[in-house]
Amino acid sequence: MSSTDPDVFSEAFREDPFPFYAELRSERPVYREPRYGGYLLTRFDDVLEALLDPETFSSAQGPGPAPSSAMNPPAALPATDPPYHDRLRALVSRGFTPRRVAESRPRVESLARELVGAIDEEEVDVVPALSIPLPVLVIAEMLGVESERLSDFRRWSDAFVGLLESDPTPELVSVAQELIGYFRDLAAERRERPRDDMVSALVQAEIDGRRLNQAELDGFFIILLVAGNETTTNLISNQLRILAERPDLWKRLRDDRSLVPLAIEETVRFDTPVQNLGRQTTRDVEIRGVTIPEDSRVIVSYGAANRDPEAFEAPDEYRPERSEKRHLGFGQGVHFCLGAGLARLEGEIALNALLDRFESLRPGDGLPRRLQSTVIRGFESLPLRVG
Ligand code: HEM
């Protein structure tokens, strides 16, 4: 990859996209990326404008950055436009109100304490120890999934993130079928014997006077599974990686827990777990003198927007107490992250559980391994030293 023609889908970009974002923001804010010919938006104002105009920047062809993304279950929330989108979203939004999120606090705290309590080595890979299991357990309980199926759950969720960026391999297709089969069985069971969980609520829900059809139900299960897992996992990992390099901040956080929510929010800005997603133009549209033709793929880069010096003072510095609070890490507009409150709660609780138990956090001897994803920024493995 040359720095003059950065390829968003390349490994080098994934490793450290920020210098490329900086160059693109200042030199080519509407950048025709070379691999698929999509238009990459990197400035805060441009990304925001696209997110706030779903009529022009449609989600109907899926949420992935690549143009012909296979992750297009027709009825999944991020792959629909208003007004249909808003009716679908209303069906699940009840499960994510601030009150519902607050009610889940004691359960999330006890899960986090259990996971942190089980750490019994000085060097620990926090990804399998905490970042992965906490969000998986939380969303599985919300949906009503049996705990025996949790490892399957994770495997399914990984496969779906793969589908955001590449055409499906036979293996991915078979995993997708497994997941959908599982949820269809669970839905049938809950139709017979409803419980107080989200699968029961969805099988009883109505839209325009009718029950949800199979494609709509499948879409919900997939999106709640994927959107809630990979994202929160990497918020936790990214947070810990930052703090492992900042012993001063670890100490301050231990002494003053009111900083914890600010640190979490700044991590979503600084090391945005969802870096890039996509839209499709429904008409010719001009941005900064560049005409993007109708039916073009547009990549909205939350990760680049969140480092825009026009929107944030010293954007490449990690400052939990910064005064600019409005970042785009949870998106904006009609698709604003439904799980933002839950993600913040899980992030805070995971960090507090570690702060309660450990005086220090440092990089481990083992090397961290980054996820190879264009969408999600985070780690496959992150060995850290706790003491
Ligand atoms: C740190 C964690 C998270 C981050 C960074 C994140 C980020 C995002 C972003 C950027 C979007 C906008 C997508 C778009 O513009 O097309 C989104 C949408 C969404 N998120 Fe999250 N998310 C997180 C956690 C969660 C959790 C925990 C859940 C649920 C359990 C969740 C559920 C959703 C859903 C359902 C949507 C689609 C909303 C719609 O299309 O109306 N997310 N998320």
Residues whose N, C-alpha, C, O or C-beta is under 5 A from the ligand:
A	BS01	HEM	P63 L77 P78 R89 L224 A227 G228 T231 T232 L235 P273 V274 L277 L328 G329 F330 G331 V334 H335 F336 C337 L338 G339 A340 L342 A343
